[in-house]
Amino acid sequence: MAGLPYYRTIDGLPSTIPVFPLPGALLLPRGTLPLNIFEPRYVSMVEDALKSDGRVIGMIQPDEEADDIGSAHCFAIGCAGRIIQFTETDDGRYLITLIGLARYRVARELALAAGAYRLVEADYTDFADDMKPVSATDLIERTSLITHLKQFFHRKQIEADWEAIGKANDETLVTALSMVCPFTPLEKQALLEAADFLERANILTTLLEIGSQEDDDSLVQQ
């Protein structure tokens, strides 16, 4: 898994960041997320981020079940990422890759940027440990995770490179699977908000187990 270029602690992270609300898109610390940016306001967001010192964008999921319309229908917790790769296309899009830096809590919503994208004041206080690699002593129940993963992929008809999965270290495996597996936005938010790496691994294993048992009725009816 990639390291954390440019930033080493939460102290250097910008307190004001642009946010990209996208359902089902999960960014985690040290994970990499490719994005296709085409909406004009988010094209402006990327261009402004590329001009800035840190090139930081905050990923956040819309909360479609929120009762408080003042919350702007986004969850309170997202993950800040730094643009580490970008390509500008002939039709005006940007293909970018973010590396996850640290999670943040939305302290308050700010006025829209000149490019009409959202800005928030980000509070990283609760997530200082996100900048630290997972401890070698934080061992997951890997056998159980892989067993449920194979069942889940079989159920969802997903092809996998099992050799690469077998070689991946625990953090790389849990982070990558949390980000790419076809979970619901609420399930992805639960993975994001996990208290620590081991809790995230346990949530992931549970979601894989539940997902591998879904659709039994629909399969019988077909």
Residue pairs with C-beta under 8 A, 6 or more apart in sequence:
1 30
1 31
1 169
1 171
1 172
1 175
1 176
2 30
2 32
2 84
2 99
3 30
4 29
4 30
4 99
4 101
4 131
5 82
5 84
5 99
6 54
6 82
7 13
7 54
7 82
7 101
7 102
7 131
8 131
9 128
9 131
10 102
10 124
10 125
10 127
10 128
10 130
10 131
12 54
13 54
13 56
13 80
13 101
13 102
13 104
13 122
13 124
14 52
14 54
14 56
14 122
15 121
15 122
15 123
16 110
16 119
16 120
16 121
16 122
17 56
17 57
17 58
17 80
17 104
17 119
17 120
17 122
18 45
18 48
18 49
18 57
18 58
18 113
18 117
18 118
18 119
19 57
19 58
19 59
19 60
19 74
19 78
19 106
19 117
19 118
19 119
19 120
20 35
20 42
20 45
20 57
20 58
20 59
20 60
20 117
21 60
21 61
21 62
21 74
21 118
22 35
22 59
22 60
22 61
22 62
23 61
23 62
23 64
23 185
24 61
24 183
24 184
24 185
24 188
25 33
25 35
25 59
25 61
26 33
26 59
26 61
26 79
26 178
26 179
26 188
26 191
26 192
27 33
27 59
27 78
27 79
27 81
27 98
27 100
27 179
28 79
28 100
28 175
28 178
28 179
28 191
28 192
28 200
29 79
29 100
29 101
29 102
29 103
29 130
29 131
29 175
30 99
30 100
30 133
30 171
30 175
31 99
31 100
31 175
31 176
31 178
31 179
32 84
32 97
32 98
32 99
32 100
33 59
33 81
33 97
33 98
33 100
33 179
34 95
34 96
34 97
35 95
35 96
35 97
35 98
36 93
36 94
36 95
37 43
37 45
37 46
37 93
37 94
37 95
37 96
38 92
38 93
40 116
41 115
41 116
41 117
42 117
43 92
43 93
43 94
44 113
44 114
44 115
44 116
44 117
45 57
45 113
45 115
45 117
46 57
46 83
46 86
46 94
46 96
47 94
47 115
48 113
48 115
49 55
49 56
49 57
49 83
50 83
50 86
54 82
55 82
55 83
56 80
56 81
56 82
56 83
56 101
57 80
57 81
57 82
57 83
57 98
58 78
58 79
58 80
58 81
58 104
58 120
58 122
59 78
59 79
59 80
59 81
59 98
60 74
60 75
60 77
60 78
60 79
60 106
61 74
61 75
61 78
61 185
61 188
61 189
61 192
62 73
62 74
62 75
62 185
63 71
63 73
63 74
63 75
64 73
64 185
65 186
66 73
66 74
72 109
72 118
74 106
75 189
76 105
76 106
77 103
77 104
77 105
77 106
77 189
77 192
77 193
78 103
78 104
78 106
78 122
78 192
79 100
79 101
79 102
79 103
79 104
79 192
80 100
80 101
80 102
80 103
80 104
80 122
80 124
81 98
81 99
81 100
81 101
82 98
82 99
82 101
83 96
83 97
83 98
84 97
84 98
84 99
85 96
85 97
86 94
86 95
86 96
86 97
87 94
87 95
87 96
88 94
89 95
101 130
101 131
102 124
102 127
102 128
102 130
102 131
103 124
103 126
103 127
103 130
103 192
103 193
104 122
104 123
104 124
104 127
105 122
105 123
105 124
105 125
105 126
105 127
106 120
106 121
106 122
106 123
107 120
107 121
107 122
107 123
108 120
108 121
109 118
109 119
109 120
110 118
110 119
110 120
110 121
111 119
112 118
112 119
113 119
124 130
129 196
133 171
134 170
134 171
134 197
138 170
138 196
138 197
138 198
139 170
140 170
140 174
140 198
140 201
140 205
141 201
141 202
141 205
142 170
142 173
144 205
145 173
145 174
145 201
145 204
145 205
145 208
146 165
148 205
148 208
148 209
148 212
149 160
149 165
149 177
149 208
151 208
151 209
151 212
152 158
152 181
152 208
152 209
152 211
152 212
153 159
153 160
154 212
155 211
155 212
155 213
155 214
155 215
156 182
156 211
158 182
165 173
168 176
170 201
171 197
174 197
174 200
174 201
174 204
177 204
177 208
178 188
178 191
178 200
178 204
181 204
181 207
181 208
181 211
183 191
183 207
183 211
187 207
190 203
191 200
191 203
191 204
191 207
194 200
194 203
